[in-house]
Amino acid sequence: MTDQAIGGSGPAVVLLHAFPVNHHLWDGVAPALAAAGFRVVVPDYAGFGGSPIPTAPPSVDAMADDLLARLEGMGITQFCLAGLSMGGYAAMAILRQAPERITALGLLDTKMAADTEEARDRRLAVAERVLTEGSAQFLVDAMLPQLLGQRTRSEQPDVVDLVSGWIASARPQAVAWAQRAMAARPDSTADLAAYPGPALVLAGDDDVISPPAEQERIAATLSDADLTLVPGVGHLSAIEHPEPVAAALIEWAGRSLPA
Ligand code: MLT
């Protein structure tokens, strides 16, 4: 993509995808928000999908710089901002840089803490391997059991195929850049504690990457958050069971409107 907005002339809603996928993660969610009147933007970024491989040194701040400049280029200076997993890390970086632009914050299947040293080392090893192999194919088997819930893996072969295809087609340079950026990301607890606006914290209850206990901690850190756990769903909630995710996002975006 696609710096295009779909839908109505209402408030802008920006949806940031996870690693190592692309804006199609939101295909089951964006049309419902658009039909509810919101102006929905689903960018590719960090070299995934149709976005260019970043030239800046890897960091979540560079993701935020890029996204803020592109939104400004679209004339969008105030927006509801939701990100899923890596999208949540990018959203938290935008919150640090430009809190005045965010009218509602949505954190889906994500974490507010920085990586442990082991997690950082694993990311840097993946970055090396993907560049050496010149392909992200190995990540399909490595990541699918973590990205998709058990029920999705056994009952939704179409979703398994879709996500496998997205991962396999991710460009090695994007995978390496994003892993290095995520490895370097800071803890966001203080930023979330300082955010005064309406927030949604949502995750699958079978998310093994950002488990329910982490979602409860995030919701408790924010001053005005609703917490939704979607039953029988893993880490990629937006594609595993889009309907309840869309419904929660419509309600959340509605909270940004004047009463
Ligand atoms: C994602 O879904 O974006 C990744 O699992 C995030 C991460 O590796 O921390």
Residues whose N, C-alpha, C, O or C-beta is under 5 A from the ligand:
A	BS01	MLT	A18 F19 L84 S85 M86 G87 I209
